[in-house]
Amino acid sequence: MLITEDSAKLEISEEKKISRKLPVFYNPVMKLNRDVSVLLLNSIADIKMQIALPLAGSGIRGIRFLKELEPGKIENISFNDYKSIENIRQNLRLNGLLGDNIFFFSRDANLFLLESKGFDYIDIDPFGTPNPFLESSIVRLARDGILAVTATDTSALAGSSPTACLRKYWAKPLKNEFMHETGIRILIRKVQLVGAEFEKALIPIFSFSKDHYYRVFFRCEKGRQKVDKLLKYHKFLLYNPKTLDRKVSEHNFEKKYDYAGPLWTGNLWDKKLVGTMLKKCDDKNKKLYSLVSLINEECRVDSVGFYDLHQLAKVTGKPNPKIESVLKKGKVTRTHFLGWGVKIKCQKKIIF
């Protein structure tokens, strides 16, 4: 079956159910994920990048990079997939893209990475947790390179399976109104801890939660001091479910409070980058434009956690406010994590 995704053509199986068993793995739900990747790479100054796709699947992400990234961005691109590399070749031919700067590998993803000389951009987009691929990716990530990580095991990170989160991410999740934000912050900390082993500070420059997955882009900075500085932002988020009070703390216990963490309590976005992405974003792509414009607003108040206006109304005994009226109070923004959630500059309840 022939399909198109933006500028790319793709020959895929007619099987409608997405699973690991498909010979060529293509998930249309992840189009926004790929849209953001293209936009972000076109919004940074990096050129002549050596790009690695260790889990290339159908090859759709790499095909779009080759067709949609600005001239000079790519020096070479490596497609690796244990099962579908011949299908990737065929899809590249379909798009007229075969060239001497395109390389093909059919290895275990970790072996592919470890046997390479290194890359400026590595994209980890697995089925489930990214954990098995973090160490090899970080080892082969160049200084000032970008690591893009997707996690689809949101049940663990967001609190539905807390024991799984403890096993895989070494942190306690919290299933409440801001569970997806705490989930993404737990994921960030785990990636940073692996980076710390190799004296690489992995700084989030763009993060988002959508549908069934989390996505984070990290910029790599090398050096022990930079890593040590980063680790100081690994703390706990305390939460009182009765009053909705919350606070960032060095400790995980306070009377009447539950907690999430340890987790990353620093910024989720590079504000300058988000602004550039918004300027470059085509408003005809409504999903992408909506996400980036909302995050552009959200990152102005990049606090840890946010308030659910419906829950806040219950606690205060007041009617549900209109979000527009709350936003007028200043130092308050919407959040992409929840349609009726708001972030505020300081950790105090909103008076409406």
Secondary structure, DSSP 4 states (H G I P E B T S, - for coil): -EEEETTEEEE--S--S--TT-SS---GGGHHHHHHHHHHHHHS---SEEEEETT-TTSHHHHHHHHHSPTTSEEEEEEE-TTTHHHHHHHHHHTT---TTEEEE-S-HHHHHHTS--EEEEEE--SS-SHHHHHHHHHTEEEEEEEEEEE--HHHHTTSSHHHHHHHHSSB---STTHHHHHHHHHHHHHHHHHHHTTEEEEEEEEEEETTEEEEEEEEEE-HHHHHHHHTTEEEEEE-TTT--EEEESSS--TT-EEEEEEE-S-SS-HHHHHHHHHH--TTSHHHHHHHHHHHHHGGG--SS-EEHHHHHHHHT-PPPPHHHHHTTSSEEEETTEEEEEEESSSSPPP-
